[in-house]
């Protein structure tokens, strides 16, 4: 099933990142784009999410230097754009894969595309990893560990449900029961022409 492959890649990304555990480490994709473009995209997608998770932790430091915070905010903005672009590349992969499928007459559209559901699965992998860390923290109280264990159980159940939903969606598209219709995000705040503040600086 697709979700098994995706979840395995996401867990591998997080494990690999945590070896050095720094946002400044170089990125190397374990999957060749020509040999397995989907795995290549999934690996990159989760790496972006993992680095951004760390960015979001750092920027919440109440003692962070304002100049450093602004620099980090710019990195988060760039990361968000990179994330969106990668999600759209994943959707393009599926659009191409299923381009010969003729939807049935009563086929319906899904509320979100496969790639945006996969986006949530990648972030869920990070939530599960970090919640598991909290469950096993040696300096945490028993109450904290118990509370985090309950949350972890919910997250694990959510991964099963989301994985099943994604696999079902892909099967439905392949069978013609659903069809893909992708809308570009069209983010306006990064565009020199659409953001009035940036437009005024030109």
Residue pairs with C-beta under 8 A, 6 or more apart in sequence:
1 163
1 167
2 166
2 167
2 170
3 121
3 162
3 163
3 164
3 166
3 167
4 163
5 39
5 42
6 42
6 118
6 121
6 122
6 163
6 166
7 121
7 125
7 159
7 163
9 31
9 39
9 42
9 43
9 46
10 42
10 46
10 121
10 122
10 125
11 125
11 129
12 30
12 43
13 43
13 46
13 47
13 50
14 46
14 50
14 125
14 126
14 129
16 30
17 25
17 47
17 50
17 51
22 54
23 51
23 54
23 55
23 58
27 44
27 47
29 40
29 43
29 44
29 47
30 43
31 39
31 40
31 43
32 40
33 40
37 93
38 90
38 93
41 86
41 89
41 90
41 93
42 90
42 118
42 122
44 86
45 83
45 86
45 87
45 90
45 118
45 119
45 122
46 122
46 125
46 126
48 79
48 82
48 83
48 86
49 83
49 122
49 123
49 126
50 126
51 79
52 76
52 79
52 80
52 83
53 126
53 130
55 72
55 75
55 76
55 79
56 76
58 64
58 72
59 69
59 72
59 73
59 76
64 72
77 190
81 187
81 190
83 119
84 185
84 187
87 115
87 116
87 118
87 119
88 115
88 182
88 184
88 185
90 114
90 115
90 118
91 113
91 114
91 115
91 116
91 180
91 182
92 182
94 113
94 114
94 115
94 170
94 173
94 180
95 180
95 182
98 173
98 174
98 180
101 173
101 174
101 176
101 179
102 176
103 176
103 177
103 178
103 179
104 176
104 177
107 176
107 177
107 178
107 179
108 177
108 178
108 179
109 178
109 179
109 180
109 181
110 169
110 172
110 178
110 180
113 180
113 181
113 182
114 166
114 169
114 170
114 173
114 180
117 162
117 165
117 166
117 169
118 166
120 162
121 159
121 162
121 163
121 166
124 155
124 158
124 159
124 162
125 159
127 155
128 152
128 155
128 156
128 159
131 148
131 151
131 152
131 155
132 152
134 140
134 144
134 145
134 148
135 145
135 148
135 149
135 152
136 145
137 144
137 145
140 148
169 178
172 178
173 179
173 180
188 194
188 195
189 195
191 198
192 198
192 199
192 202
193 199
